[in-house]
Amino acid sequence: MWDSIKWLIPSVKAPTWTDGLAAILIAVVGLVILFLVIRPIVMKSAKFLEKKQHPVLSDITKYTFPAFRNAFIFTLILTALSMLLEVWLFDVVKLQNFIESVYIYFIFKALYDILSFYLRNPARFETGENQDILTPFFLRISKVIIMVIAMFSIASVWSFNLEGFLTAIGLTGVALAFGIRETLAHIFGGMSVALDKPFQIGDWIMTGDGKIDGTVEDINLRSTIIQTGDKGLVYIPNSYLVNRPIYNLTKREQRKIEHYLFVSSENNEENVVKFINALHEQIALHPKTLKNIIHVAMDELRPSSCRIIVRYFVNTNDTLEMLQAKQDVLFAAKHLMAQYEIQLIETQQEQFVWNDTI
């Protein structure tokens, strides 16, 4: 049996009972130290950092431990086998590339695990006010970069011809680029969204054409997930978003209200003027309206009617508060019309046309 592995470990010897007991003892002692000493220290350190308001350091300490644990166990196995075979396996030339590759894997696995954790919990990552949009997107890209670097690092250990491989990849990439140009457009569109930061996760957005209207749920490499008003999820290609005007409705600090009143030309002109001035005053007195931008004036004259435009802004982004303010103004207009005997007329348009522009 032992002669069959001499091609790999030429100096291997048949183990004795003493060697076997020493190997078992090393493994048991190592596992005890790992789970009863090292692991509690790591977890207590993570809790201490959390209490000291260092959540990122706490997360790194906690979520890189599995990779460290596996590397520690791998080292124990090699050490125990070295005692069993009476050969220090770390010095065996034919095993060195394999051992080095495994340790490289564990290093990058630790980085990959912490990135995966933050991808699931982007709010834990302290990147500032606009973290919600940047963090998930760049974490996904970072995971891909980590895997690529790990692959090339392991390949270099085995003296793989990276130059020829990269040349082949480059030629293949040119050919593939034509086939996946739309996917690449979506990916670069996502990068543009992340860098320009027009919105972040949780924002209510609407495209200029009005076809997309909802809350941003997530931003992936290829698409952005929007939750519409009916609670449906819509996957929007990133290239579609970057090629259209986007209104970030969450960032509004005020709402515009604009509607029209169509009154008969037979109304007394003096009463019409008094009505316009009184309605302007009522809008100005409303606690939610902005006082510096209020427009109430006749802006169109027809043979049998004239149109009065009513335009003002309310100091809120809440739709319910905006509608309540609009309702108050409409009721005020109704009472003032009765007071000044202003007659509305039927037209092809609605008497009150709602136009909420951004």
C-alpha positions in Angstrom: 0.0 0.0 0.0 2.7 2.5 1.0 4.8 1.6 -2.0 1.9 2.8 -4.2 2.4 6.4 -3.1 6.2 6.6 -3.4 5.8 8.3 -6.8 4.3 11.2 -4.9 6.2 10.9 -1.6 9.4 9.0 -2.2 10.6 9.0 1.4 7.3 7.6 2.8 7.5 5.0 5.5 5.0 2.5 6.9 3.6 4.2 10.0 3.8 2.7 13.5 1.3 2.7 16.3 3.1 5.5 17.8 2.9 7.6 14.7 -0.9 6.9 14.5 -1.5 7.9 18.1 0.6 11.1 17.6 -1.4 12.0 14.5 -4.7 11.4 16.3 -3.5 13.5 19.3 -2.5 16.4 17.0 -5.9 16.3 15.3 -7.9 16.2 18.6 -5.8 18.9 20.3 -6.0 21.1 17.2 -9.8 20.8 17.0 -10.2 21.5 20.7 -8.1 24.6 20.4 -10.1 25.7 17.3 -13.6 25.3 18.7 -13.0 25.9 22.4 -10.4 28.7 22.2 -10.0 30.3 18.8 -13.7 30.4 17.9 -14.9 31.9 21.2 -12.2 34.6 21.0 -13.2 35.5 17.4 -16.9 35.7 18.3 -16.2 37.8 21.4 -14.0 40.1 19.4 -16.8 40.5 16.9 -19.2 41.4 19.6 -16.7 43.9 21.2 -16.2 45.6 17.8 -20.0 45.8 17.4 -20.4 47.5 20.8 -17.6 49.9 19.9 -19.6 51.0 16.8 -17.4 49.3 14.3 -20.0 47.1 12.5 -17.8 46.5 9.4 -14.8 45.2 11.4 -17.2 43.1 13.4 -18.7 41.6 10.3 -15.3 40.9 8.7 -14.1 39.2 11.9 -17.3 37.1 12.1 -17.8 36.1 8.5 -14.3 35.4 7.5 -13.9 32.9 10.3 -15.5 29.9 8.3 -12.7 30.2 5.7 -10.1 30.5 8.5 -11.6 27.5 10.2 -11.4 25.4 7.1 -7.8 26.4 6.5 -6.9 25.6 10.1 -8.5 22.1 9.7 -6.7 21.6 6.4 -3.4 22.4 8.2 -4.3 20.0 11.0 -4.9 17.2 8.5 -1.6 17.8 6.8 0.3 18.0 10.1 -1.4 14.8 11.3 -0.6 13.0 8.1 3.0 14.3 8.3 3.3 12.6 11.7 1.7 9.5 10.5 3.9 9.1 7.4 7.0 10.6 9.1 7.4 13.0 6.2 6.8 16.7 6.5 4.3 17.1 3.7 4.7 20.9 3.4 8.2 20.2 2.0 7.2 17.6 -0.6 7.8 19.2 -3.9 4.9 17.5 -5.7 2.5 18.6 -3.1 3.6 22.2 -2.7 1.5 23.5 -5.7 -1.6 21.7 -4.4 -1.1 23.0 -0.8 -0.4 26.6 -2.0 -3.5 26.5 -4.2 -5.7 25.3 -1.3 -4.5 28.2 0.9 -5.1 30.7 -2.0 -8.6 29.3 -2.3 -9.3 29.8 1.4 -8.0 33.4 1.3 -10.3 34.4 -1.6 -13.1 32.4 -0.1 -12.9 34.6 3.0 -13.2 37.7 0.8 -16.0 36.1 -1.2 -18.0 35.3 2.0 -17.8 38.8 3.4 -18.9 40.3 0.1 -21.8 37.8 -0.1 -22.8 38.8 3.4 -22.9 42.5 2.5 -24.7 41.8 -0.7 -27.5 40.3 1.5 -27.2 43.1 4.0 -26.1 46.2 2.2 -27.3 48.5 5.0 -24.5 47.1 7.2 -21.9 48.6 4.9 -20.8 52.1 5.9 -20.5 53.9 2.6 -22.4 57.0 3.5 -25.7 58.5 2.5 -26.0 56.9 -1.0 -24.8 53.5 0.0 -28.1 51.7 -1.0 -27.5 52.0 -4.7 -23.8 51.7 -4.9 -23.1 48.9 -2.5 -25.2 46.0 -4.0 -24.1 46.8 -7.5 -20.4 47.0 -6.9 -20.4 44.1 -4.5 -21.7 41.9 -7.3 -18.9 43.2 -9.5 -16.4 42.7 -6.7 -17.5 39.0 -6.3 -16.9 38.4 -10.0 -13.5 40.1 -9.8 -12.5 38.1 -6.7 -13.3 34.8 -8.5 -11.3 35.9 -11.6 -8.3 36.9 -9.5 -8.5 33.6 -7.5 -8.6 31.6 -10.8 -5.6 33.4 -12.2 -3.7 33.2 -8.9 -4.1 29.4 -8.7 -3.3 29.1 -12.4 0.0 31.0 -11.9 1.0 28.6 -9.1 0.7 25.7 -11.5 2.7 27.7 -14.1 -0.3 27.8 -16.5 0.4 29.7 -19.7 -1.6 32.8 -18.8 -0.3 34.8 -21.7 -1.6 32.4 -24.3 -4.8 31.9 -22.3 -5.4 35.7 -22.1 -4.7 36.0 -25.9 -7.3 33.3 -26.6 -9.8 35.0 -24.2 -9.2 38.3 -25.9 -9.9 36.9 -29.4 -12.9 35.0 -28.1 -14.1 38.1 -26.3 -14.2 40.1 -29.5 -16.3 37.4 -31.1 -18.6 37.1 -28.1 -19.0 40.9 -27.8 -21.1 41.0 -30.9 -23.3 38.2 -29.7 -23.8 39.7 -26.2 -23.7 43.4 -27.0 -27.2 43.9 -25.6 -26.2 42.2 -22.3 -23.0 44.4 -22.2 -25.2 47.4 -22.8 -27.3 46.5 -19.8 -24.2 45.9 -17.6 -22.6 49.3 -18.6 -26.0 50.8 -18.1 -26.1 49.5 -14.6 -22.6 50.9 -14.0 -23.8 54.3 -15.3 -26.8 54.2 -13.0 -24.5 53.4 -10.0 -22.1 56.1 -10.8 -24.6 58.9 -11.7 -26.7 57.9 -8.6 -30.1 59.2 -10.0 -31.8 57.1 -7.4 -31.2 54.5 -4.7 -33.0 51.5 -3.4 -36.3 52.4 -1.8 -36.8 55.5 -4.0 -40.0 56.1 -5.9 -39.1 56.8 -9.6 -40.9 57.5 -12.8 -39.5 57.6 -16.4 -40.2 60.6 -18.5 -42.6 58.7 -20.8 -44.6 57.5 -17.7 -44.3 53.9 -18.6 -42.3 53.0 -15.5 -43.6 54.2 -12.2 -42.7 52.5 -8.9 -40.3 51.9 -6.0 -36.7 50.6 -6.7 -36.3 47.2 -5.0 -32.8 46.2 -6.3 -30.1 47.0 -8.9 -28.5 44.0 -10.6 -25.7 43.8 -13.2 -28.3 43.5 -16.0 -31.5 45.0 -14.7 -33.2 47.1 -12.1 -36.1 45.7 -10.2 -39.1 48.1 -9.8 -42.1 47.4 -7.6 -45.1 49.0 -9.2 -48.2 50.4 -7.5 -50.1 47.1 -7.8 -47.2 45.3 -6.0 -45.9 43.6 -9.1 -42.2 43.4 -9.7 -40.9 44.6 -13.1 -37.4 43.8 -14.3 -36.2 46.9 -16.3 -33.1 46.5 -18.4 -30.5 49.0 -17.3 -29.9 50.3 -20.8 -33.6 51.3 -21.0 -33.3 53.4 -17.8 -30.1 55.3 -18.8 -31.6 56.3 -22.1 -34.6 58.0 -20.6 -35.3 60.9 -18.3 -35.9 59.6 -14.8 -37.9 61.5 -12.2 -36.9 60.7 -8.6 -40.2 61.4 -7.0 -38.8 60.6 -3.5 -36.5 63.6 -3.7 -39.3 66.1 -4.3 -39.7 68.7 -1.6 -42.9 70.2 -3.2 -45.7 69.3 -5.5 -47.2 71.3 -8.3 -51.0 71.5 -8.7 -52.5 72.9 -11.8 -56.1 72.9 -13.0 -58.5 75.1 -15.1 -61.9 76.7 -14.5 -64.0 77.4 -17.6 -66.5 80.1 -16.9 -69.2 81.7 -19.0 -68.3 84.9 -21.0 -71.6 86.3 -19.7 -70.3 86.6 -16.2 -69.8 90.1 -14.8 -66.2 91.0 -15.5 -65.9 92.8 -12.2 -67.1 89.7 -10.3 -64.7 87.6 -12.3 -61.8 89.8 -11.2 -62.9 89.8 -7.6 -63.3 86.0 -7.8 -59.7 85.6 -9.2 -58.2 87.9 -6.5 -60.2 86.2 -3.7 -59.1 82.7 -4.8 -55.5 83.8 -5.0 -55.8 85.1 -1.4 -57.4 81.8 -0.2 -54.6 79.8 -1.8 -52.0 82.0 -0.1 -53.7 81.6 3.3 -53.5 77.8 3.0 -50.8 76.4 5.4 -49.4 73.9 2.9 -49.0 76.2 -0.1 -45.8 78.0 -1.1 -46.6 81.8 -1.0 -44.1 82.9 -3.7 -45.6 80.9 -6.6 -49.3 81.3 -7.0 -50.9 81.9 -10.4 -54.6 82.6 -10.7 -55.5 84.4 -13.9 -57.6 84.3 -17.1 -55.3 82.8 -19.7 -57.7 82.0 -22.6 -60.7 83.7 -24.2 -63.3 81.9 -26.3 -66.6 83.1 -27.9 -68.7 81.7 -25.1 -66.3 81.1 -22.3 -63.0 82.1 -20.8 -60.4 79.9 -19.1 -58.9 80.6 -15.7 -55.7 78.9 -14.8 -55.1 78.0 -11.2 -51.5 77.0 -10.5 -49.7 76.7 -7.1 -47.3 74.5 -5.2 -47.7 72.6 -1.9 -44.8 72.2 0.5 -45.0 68.4 0.7 -44.1 65.2 -1.1 -46.9 63.2 0.5 -49.6 62.4 -2.1 -52.4 62.4 0.6 -51.4 65.8 1.9 -51.2 67.2 -1.7 -54.7 65.9 -2.5 -56.1 67.3 0.7 -54.6 70.7 -0.1 -56.1 70.5 -3.7 -59.5 69.6 -2.2 -59.4 72.6 0.1 -58.7 74.9 -2.8 -61.5 73.4 -4.9 -64.0 73.8 -2.1 -62.8 77.4 -1.7 -63.3 78.0 -5.4 -66.8 76.5 -5.2 -67.8 78.8 -2.4 -66.3 81.9 -4.0 -68.2 81.1 -7.3 -71.4 81.1 -5.4 -70.5 84.3 -3.6 -69.7 86.2 -6.8 -72.3 84.4 -8.9 -69.8 82.9 -11.3 -71.2 80.3 -13.7 -69.2 77.4 -14.9 -69.9 76.0 -18.3 -69.6 72.6 -19.9 -66.7 72.2 -22.4 -65.1 69.4 -24.3 -62.5 69.5 -21.6 -63.1 68.6 -17.9 -63.9 71.6 -15.7 -61.0 70.7 -13.4 -58.1 69.2 -15.3 -55.5 67.6 -13.0 -51.9 68.0 -14.2 -49.2 67.0 -11.7 -45.9 67.9 -13.3 -42.6 67.5 -11.6 
